Amino acid sequence: MSSHFHDLEMQARALPVKEKAALARLLIEELDMTVDADAEQLWIDEAQRRYDAYQKGELEPRPGDEVMTKARNRLK
């Protein structure tokens, strides 16, 4: 990495927590702009497909805390 990057990194590390979070959010949002423009619609379509399957009795509901625990454990 360049010395400019290193300088920016050191400045970012010195920021208060709230400012670090704001900077991280800004950078992530900027990177997200490069993601597939159809991604949001694809997620909407997937949510609708799952809801329809649930309505038809093809999917069983699960408690949200159970689902979130399983997801968090997968990320470890």
C-alpha positions as YAML, in Angstrom:
chain: A
units: angstrom
residues:
- id: 1
  name: MET
  ca: [0.00, 0.00, 0.00]
- id: 2
  name: SER
  ca: [1.07, 3.57, -0.57]
- id: 3
  name: SER
  ca: [2.31, 5.92, 2.12]
- id: 4
  name: HIS
  ca: [-0.83, 8.01, 1.51]
- id: 5
  name: PHE
  ca: [-2.95, 4.96, 2.36]
- id: 6
  name: HIS
  ca: [-0.89, 4.35, 5.50]
- id: 7
  name: ASP
  ca: [-1.38, 7.99, 6.57]
- id: 8
  name: LEU
  ca: [-5.13, 7.73, 6.03]
- id: 9
  name: GLU
  ca: [-5.26, 4.47, 7.94]
- id: 10
  name: MET
  ca: [-3.46, 6.00, 10.92]
- id: 11
  name: GLN
  ca: [-5.80, 9.00, 10.89]
- id: 12
  name: ALA
  ca: [-8.85, 6.72, 10.70]
- id: 13
  name: ARG
  ca: [-7.60, 4.61, 13.61]
- id: 14
  name: ALA
  ca: [-7.25, 7.77, 15.72]
- id: 15
  name: LEU
  ca: [-10.89, 8.77, 15.21]
- id: 16
  name: PRO
  ca: [-13.46, 8.40, 17.99]
- id: 17
  name: VAL
  ca: [-15.64, 5.29, 17.68]
- id: 18
  name: LYS
  ca: [-18.68, 7.16, 16.31]
- id: 19
  name: GLU
  ca: [-16.60, 8.83, 13.62]
- id: 20
  name: LYS
  ca: [-14.98, 5.51, 12.70]
- id: 21
  name: ALA
  ca: [-18.44, 3.99, 12.31]
- id: 22
  name: ALA
  ca: [-19.61, 6.91, 10.16]
- id: 23
  name: LEU
  ca: [-16.51, 6.62, 7.96]
- id: 24
  name: ALA
  ca: [-16.93, 2.86, 7.62]
- id: 25
  name: ARG
  ca: [-20.59, 3.29, 6.67]
- id: 26
  name: LEU
  ca: [-19.70, 5.92, 4.07]
- id: 27
  name: LEU
  ca: [-16.97, 3.75, 2.51]
- id: 28
  name: ILE
  ca: [-19.17, 0.65, 2.45]
- id: 29
  name: GLU
  ca: [-22.02, 2.59, 0.84]
- id: 30
  name: GLU
  ca: [-19.62, 3.85, -1.81]
- id: 31
  name: LEU
  ca: [-18.43, 0.31, -2.50]
- id: 32
  name: ASP
  ca: [-22.00, -0.96, -2.62]
- id: 33
  name: MET
  ca: [-22.64, 1.37, -5.56]
- id: 34
  name: THR
  ca: [-20.44, -0.93, -7.64]
- id: 35
  name: VAL
  ca: [-22.57, -3.97, -6.83]
- id: 36
  name: ASP
  ca: [-25.07, -5.35, -9.31]
- id: 37
  name: ALA
  ca: [-27.82, -2.79, -9.78]
- id: 38
  name: ASP
  ca: [-30.40, -5.59, -9.84]
- id: 39
  name: ALA
  ca: [-29.38, -6.97, -6.44]
- id: 40
  name: GLU
  ca: [-32.16, -5.22, -4.52]
- id: 41
  name: GLN
  ca: [-34.82, -6.52, -6.91]
- id: 42
  name: LEU
  ca: [-33.34, -10.01, -6.70]
- id: 43
  name: TRP
  ca: [-33.65, -9.91, -2.89]
- id: 44
  name: ILE
  ca: [-37.24, -8.68, -3.16]
- id: 45
  name: ASP
  ca: [-38.03, -11.52, -5.57]
- id: 46
  name: GLU
  ca: [-36.39, -14.05, -3.24]
- id: 47
  name: ALA
  ca: [-38.35, -12.74, -0.25]
- id: 48
  name: GLN
  ca: [-41.59, -12.99, -2.24]
- id: 49
  name: ARG
  ca: [-40.72, -16.55, -3.35]
- id: 50
  name: ARG
  ca: [-40.10, -17.57, 0.27]
- id: 51
  name: TYR
  ca: [-43.27, -15.88, 1.50]
- id: 52
  name: ASP
  ca: [-45.32, -17.62, -1.19]
- id: 53
  name: ALA
  ca: [-43.78, -20.97, -0.23]
- id: 54
  name: TYR
  ca: [-44.63, -20.27, 3.42]
- id: 55
  name: GLN
  ca: [-48.22, -19.36, 2.50]
- id: 56
  name: LYS
  ca: [-48.53, -22.66, 0.59]
- id: 57
  name: GLY
  ca: [-47.21, -24.61, 3.58]
- id: 58
  name: GLU
  ca: [-43.97, -25.52, 1.78]
- id: 59
  name: LEU
  ca: [-41.79, -23.78, 4.40]
- id: 60
  name: GLU
  ca: [-42.05, -24.02, 8.16]
- id: 61
  name: PRO
  ca: [-41.72, -20.81, 10.16]
- id: 62
  name: ARG
  ca: [-38.78, -20.59, 12.55]
- id: 63
  name: PRO
  ca: [-38.29, -18.23, 15.49]
- id: 64
  name: GLY
  ca: [-36.19, -15.21, 14.53]
- id: 65
  name: ASP
  ca: [-33.77, -15.65, 17.43]
- id: 66
  name: GLU
  ca: [-33.10, -19.24, 16.34]
- id: 67
  name: VAL
  ca: [-32.40, -18.15, 12.77]
- id: 68
  name: MET
  ca: [-30.12, -15.30, 13.89]
- id: 69
  name: THR
  ca: [-28.17, -17.57, 16.26]
- id: 70
  name: LYS
  ca: [-27.61, -20.07, 13.45]
- id: 71
  name: ALA
  ca: [-26.49, -17.28, 11.10]
- id: 72
  name: ARG
  ca: [-24.09, -15.84, 13.67]
- id: 73
  name: ASN
  ca: [-22.61, -19.27, 14.33]
- id: 74
  name: ARG
  ca: [-21.97, -19.73, 10.60]
- id: 75
  name: LEU
  ca: [-19.99, -16.48, 10.55]
- id: 76
  name: LYS
  ca: [-17.66, -17.55, 13.37]
...
